[in-house]
Amino acid sequence: MRTGNLMRSGNPAMSAFQKPVAYSELSGTQDQPKTMTLQGTVNATAIMLGACASAALATVMFVPSHLIMSVSFGGAILGFILSLVIIFKPTTAPKLGLVYALLEGVFLGGISLFYENWAGAQAAAADGGGVVANIGNSIVLQAVLLTFGIAGAMLLAYSTRVIRVTPMFTKVVVTILIGYLFASLGTMLLQFFGVGIPYLYQMGPLGIAIAGFVVVLAAVTLLLDFNLIEQGIKSGQPRYMEWYGAFALMVTLVWLYLRILYLLAMLRRSD
């Protein structure tokens, strides 16, 4: 991805919106295909989110507890590979987007149960069904509600232009995102060699503050996604970009959900 493209959105999945595909490149005919619409993008997003939620619920309910983490990380790895295919070939989004959503659901089901248990919440149960049985006390439910609440607030702020996605705003957000990415990769690399960074991801006020900052960063990234989807619709990009836009938006929503879940788990443990 070119630097100029990256500076327009912090979500790498949005890179396809940087270089609109010319209609002449799609077929040998002169017929203009149907273009991307807002309603189509909303429908595709709803379908993918529904598939993701269904897969997550099925994973928690039906996968044996001793296998759930292995199955979950298998879904994460396959989902990551599939996401790369979609990113580098956006025309596959209508066919592969739903499969990606199901794989992400498998991953989220397992990792959500892990955080329930890690947080020591009463909703966690050893048989793997506690998240469902005690969902009223579940940090998973809280994380889901907060994710959609924040996403709705960001969409309202964007649509009413309370927050304007200007070029300077985009550059600042993307610069912070790049810094966070390098910091995360560096931390993972150091931990691989047995070197820990004190306080960065540990319990305590600083660790909780950092987790909260990342939640805010993920929320703000949604504004960049909304802007690029709007520009894609205005520029009349091909119909398959509805599914690609839904896929790209889901990447940010999953990140936001995971960061909220992690923050709630830290707060629960610190009680």
Contacts in CASP RR format, 6 or more apart in sequence:
PFRMAT RR
TARGET T0000
AUTHOR 0000-0000-0000
METHOD contacts of the structure
MODEL  1
MRTGNLMRSGNPAMSAFQKPVAYSELSGTQDQPKTMTLQGTVNATAIMLG
ACASAALATVMFVPSHLIMSVSFGGAILGFILSLVIIFKPTTAPKLGLVY
ALLEGVFLGGISLFYENWAGAQAAAADGGGVVANIGNSIVLQAVLLTFGI
AGAMLLAYSTRVIRVTPMFTKVVVTILIGYLFASLGTMLLQFFGVGIPYL
YQMGPLGIAIAGFVVVLAAVTLLLDFNLIEQGIKSGQPRYMEWYGAFALM
VTLVWLYLRILYLLAMLRRSD
1 12 0 8 1.000
1 15 0 8 1.000
4 18 0 8 1.000
5 15 0 8 1.000
5 18 0 8 1.000
5 19 0 8 1.000
6 12 0 8 1.000
6 15 0 8 1.000
6 174 0 8 1.000
6 178 0 8 1.000
7 170 0 8 1.000
7 171 0 8 1.000
7 174 0 8 1.000
7 175 0 8 1.000
8 14 0 8 1.000
8 18 0 8 1.000
8 170 0 8 1.000
8 174 0 8 1.000
8 224 0 8 1.000
8 228 0 8 1.000
9 15 0 8 1.000
9 17 0 8 1.000
9 18 0 8 1.000
9 170 0 8 1.000
9 174 0 8 1.000
9 224 0 8 1.000
9 225 0 8 1.000
9 228 0 8 1.000
10 173 0 8 1.000
10 174 0 8 1.000
10 177 0 8 1.000
10 178 0 8 1.000
10 221 0 8 1.000
10 224 0 8 1.000
11 221 0 8 1.000
11 224 0 8 1.000
11 225 0 8 1.000
11 248 0 8 1.000
11 251 0 8 1.000
11 252 0 8 1.000
12 87 0 8 1.000
13 83 0 8 1.000
13 86 0 8 1.000
13 87 0 8 1.000
13 244 0 8 1.000
13 245 0 8 1.000
13 247 0 8 1.000
13 248 0 8 1.000
13 251 0 8 1.000
14 224 0 8 1.000
14 225 0 8 1.000
14 228 0 8 1.000
14 245 0 8 1.000
14 248 0 8 1.000
15 87 0 8 1.000
16 87 0 8 1.000
16 90 0 8 1.000
16 241 0 8 1.000
16 244 0 8 1.000
16 248 0 8 1.000
17 228 0 8 1.000
17 229 0 8 1.000
17 231 0 8 1.000
17 232 0 8 1.000
17 237 0 8 1.000
17 241 0 8 1.000
17 245 0 8 1.000
17 248 0 8 1.000
20 232 0 8 1.000
20 235 0 8 1.000
20 236 0 8 1.000
20 237 0 8 1.000
21 90 0 8 1.000
21 237 0 8 1.000
21 238 0 8 1.000
23 32 0 8 1.000
23 33 0 8 1.000
23 238 0 8 1.000
26 33 0 8 1.000
26 238 0 8 1.000
27 33 0 8 1.000
33 238 0 8 1.000
33 239 0 8 1.000
34 238 0 8 1.000
34 239 0 8 1.000
35 233 0 8 1.000
35 236 0 8 1.000
35 237 0 8 1.000
35 238 0 8 1.000
35 239 0 8 1.000
36 232 0 8 1.000
36 233 0 8 1.000
36 236 0 8 1.000
36 237 0 8 1.000
36 238 0 8 1.000
36 239 0 8 1.000
36 241 0 8 1.000
36 242 0 8 1.000
37 233 0 8 1.000
37 239 0 8 1.000
37 242 0 8 1.000
38 233 0 8 1.000
40 242 0 8 1.000
41 229 0 8 1.000
41 233 0 8 1.000
41 242 0 8 1.000
41 245 0 8 1.000
41 246 0 8 1.000
43 242 0 8 1.000
44 242 0 8 1.000
44 243 0 8 1.000
44 245 0 8 1.000
44 246 0 8 1.000
45 245 0 8 1.000
45 246 0 8 1.000
45 249 0 8 1.000
45 250 0 8 1.000
47 98 0 8 1.000
47 101 0 8 1.000
47 246 0 8 1.000
48 97 0 8 1.000
48 98 0 8 1.000
48 100 0 8 1.000
48 101 0 8 1.000
48 246 0 8 1.000
48 247 0 8 1.000
48 250 0 8 1.000
49 101 0 8 1.000
49 250 0 8 1.000
49 253 0 8 1.000
50 101 0 8 1.000
51 98 0 8 1.000
51 101 0 8 1.000
51 102 0 8 1.000
51 105 0 8 1.000
52 101 0 8 1.000
52 102 0 8 1.000
52 104 0 8 1.000
52 105 0 8 1.000
52 108 0 8 1.000
52 250 0 8 1.000
52 254 0 8 1.000
53 105 0 8 1.000
54 102 0 8 1.000
54 105 0 8 1.000
55 101 0 8 1.000
55 102 0 8 1.000
55 103 0 8 1.000
55 104 0 8 1.000
55 105 0 8 1.000
55 106 0 8 1.000
55 109 0 8 1.000
56 105 0 8 1.000
56 106 0 8 1.000
56 108 0 8 1.000
56 109 0 8 1.000
56 110 0 8 1.000
56 112 0 8 1.000
57 109 0 8 1.000
57 132 0 8 1.000
59 68 0 8 1.000
59 71 0 8 1.000
59 72 0 8 1.000
59 105 0 8 1.000
59 106 0 8 1.000
59 109 0 8 1.000
59 110 0 8 1.000
60 68 0 8 1.000
60 109 0 8 1.000
60 110 0 8 1.000
60 112 0 8 1.000
60 113 0 8 1.000
60 128 0 8 1.000
60 129 0 8 1.000
60 130 0 8 1.000
60 131 0 8 1.000
60 132 0 8 1.000
61 129 0 8 1.000
61 132 0 8 1.000
63 71 0 8 1.000
63 110 0 8 1.000
65 126 0 8 1.000
65 127 0 8 1.000
65 128 0 8 1.000
68 109 0 8 1.000
68 110 0 8 1.000
68 113 0 8 1.000
68 128 0 8 1.000
69 110 0 8 1.000
69 114 0 8 1.000
71 106 0 8 1.000
71 110 0 8 1.000
72 106 0 8 1.000
72 107 0 8 1.000
72 109 0 8 1.000
72 110 0 8 1.000
72 111 0 8 1.000
72 114 0 8 1.000
73 107 0 8 1.000
74 106 0 8 1.000
74 107 0 8 1.000
75 103 0 8 1.000
75 104 0 8 1.000
75 106 0 8 1.000
75 107 0 8 1.000
76 103 0 8 1.000
76 107 0 8 1.000
76 111 0 8 1.000
78 103 0 8 1.000
79 100 0 8 1.000
79 103 0 8 1.000
79 104 0 8 1.000
79 107 0 8 1.000
82 96 0 8 1.000
82 97 0 8 1.000
82 99 0 8 1.000
82 100 0 8 1.000
82 103 0 8 1.000
83 100 0 8 1.000
83 247 0 8 1.000
83 251 0 8 1.000
85 92 0 8 1.000
85 96 0 8 1.000
86 92 0 8 1.000
86 93 0 8 1.000
86 96 0 8 1.000
86 97 0 8 1.000
86 100 0 8 1.000
86 244 0 8 1.000
86 247 0 8 1.000
90 240 0 8 1.000
90 241 0 8 1.000
90 244 0 8 1.000
91 240 0 8 1.000
93 240 0 8 1.000
93 241 0 8 1.000
93 243 0 8 1.000
93 244 0 8 1.000
93 245 0 8 1.000
93 246 0 8 1.000
93 247 0 8 1.000
94 240 0 8 1.000
94 243 0 8 1.000
97 243 0 8 1.000
97 246 0 8 1.000
97 247 0 8 1.000
100 247 0 8 1.000
100 250 0 8 1.000
101 250 0 8 1.000
104 250 0 8 1.000
104 254 0 8 1.000
108 254 0 8 1.000
108 257 0 8 1.000
108 258 0 8 1.000
111 258 0 8 1.000
111 261 0 8 1.000
112 131 0 8 1.000
112 140 0 8 1.000
112 143 0 8 1.000
112 261 0 8 1.000
113 124 0 8 1.000
113 128 0 8 1.000
113 129 0 8 1.000
113 130 0 8 1.000
113 131 0 8 1.000
115 139 0 8 1.000
115 140 0 8 1.000
115 261 0 8 1.000
115 262 0 8 1.000
115 264 0 8 1.000
115 265 0 8 1.000
116 123 0 8 1.000
116 124 0 8 1.000
116 130 0 8 1.000
116 131 0 8 1.000
116 138 0 8 1.000
116 139 0 8 1.000
116 140 0 8 1.000
116 265 0 8 1.000
117 124 0 8 1.000
118 265 0 8 1.000
118 269 0 8 1.000
119 139 0 8 1.000
119 264 0 8 1.000
119 265 0 8 1.000
119 266 0 8 1.000
119 268 0 8 1.000
119 269 0 8 1.000
120 268 0 8 1.000
120 269 0 8 1.000
121 137 0 8 1.000
121 138 0 8 1.000
121 139 0 8 1.000
121 268 0 8 1.000
122 134 0 8 1.000
122 137 0 8 1.000
123 130 0 8 1.000
123 131 0 8 1.000
123 133 0 8 1.000
123 134 0 8 1.000
123 135 0 8 1.000
123 136 0 8 1.000
123 137 0 8 1.000
123 138 0 8 1.000
123 139 0 8 1.000
123 140 0 8 1.000
124 130 0 8 1.000
124 131 0 8 1.000
125 131 0 8 1.000
125 133 0 8 1.000
125 134 0 8 1.000
131 138 0 8 1.000
131 140 0 8 1.000
135 141 0 8 1.000
139 261 0 8 1.000
139 264 0 8 1.000
139 265 0 8 1.000
139 268 0 8 1.000
140 261 0 8 1.000
142 264 0 8 1.000
143 257 0 8 1.000
143 260 0 8 1.000
143 261 0 8 1.000
143 264 0 8 1.000
144 257 0 8 1.000
146 260 0 8 1.000
146 264 0 8 1.000
147 253 0 8 1.000
147 256 0 8 1.000
147 257 0 8 1.000
147 260 0 8 1.000
150 215 0 8 1.000
150 219 0 8 1.000
150 222 0 8 1.000
150 256 0 8 1.000
150 260 0 8 1.000
151 219 0 8 1.000
151 222 0 8 1.000
151 253 0 8 1.000
151 256 0 8 1.000
154 163 0 8 1.000
154 219 0 8 1.000
154 220 0 8 1.000
154 222 0 8 1.000
154 223 0 8 1.000
154 226 0 8 1.000
155 222 0 8 1.000
155 226 0 8 1.000
156 162 0 8 1.000
157 163 0 8 1.000
157 223 0 8 1.000
158 165 0 8 1.000
158 222 0 8 1.000
158 223 0 8 1.000
158 226 0 8 1.000
158 227 0 8 1.000
159 226 0 8 1.000
163 169 0 8 1.000
163 223 0 8 1.000
165 223 0 8 1.000
165 224 0 8 1.000
165 226 0 8 1.000
165 227 0 8 1.000
169 223 0 8 1.000
170 224 0 8 1.000
170 227 0 8 1.000
173 217 0 8 1.000
173 220 0 8 1.000
173 221 0 8 1.000
173 223 0 8 1.000
173 224 0 8 1.000
174 224 0 8 1.000
176 217 0 8 1.000
177 217 0 8 1.000
177 221 0 8 1.000
180 214 0 8 1.000
180 217 0 8 1.000
187 196 0 8 1.000
187 197 0 8 1.000
187 200 0 8 1.000
187 201 0 8 1.000
190 196 0 8 1.000
190 197 0 8 1.000
199 206 0 8 1.000
199 207 0 8 1.000
200 206 0 8 1.000
200 207 0 8 1.000
200 210 0 8 1.000
201 207 0 8 1.000
201 210 0 8 1.000
203 266 0 8 1.000
203 269 0 8 1.000
203 270 0 8 1.000
204 266 0 8 1.000
204 270 0 8 1.000
207 266 0 8 1.000
208 263 0 8 1.000
208 266 0 8 1.000
208 267 0 8 1.000
208 270 0 8 1.000
211 259 0 8 1.000
211 262 0 8 1.000
211 263 0 8 1.000
211 266 0 8 1.000
212 259 0 8 1.000
212 263 0 8 1.000
214 259 0 8 1.000
215 256 0 8 1.000
215 259 0 8 1.000
215 260 0 8 1.000
215 263 0 8 1.000
218 252 0 8 1.000
218 255 0 8 1.000
218 256 0 8 1.000
218 259 0 8 1.000
219 256 0 8 1.000
221 252 0 8 1.000
221 255 0 8 1.000
221 256 0 8 1.000
222 249 0 8 1.000
222 252 0 8 1.000
222 253 0 8 1.000
222 256 0 8 1.000
225 248 0 8 1.000
225 249 0 8 1.000
225 252 0 8 1.000
228 248 0 8 1.000
229 245 0 8 1.000
229 248 0 8 1.000
229 249 0 8 1.000
232 241 0 8 1.000
END
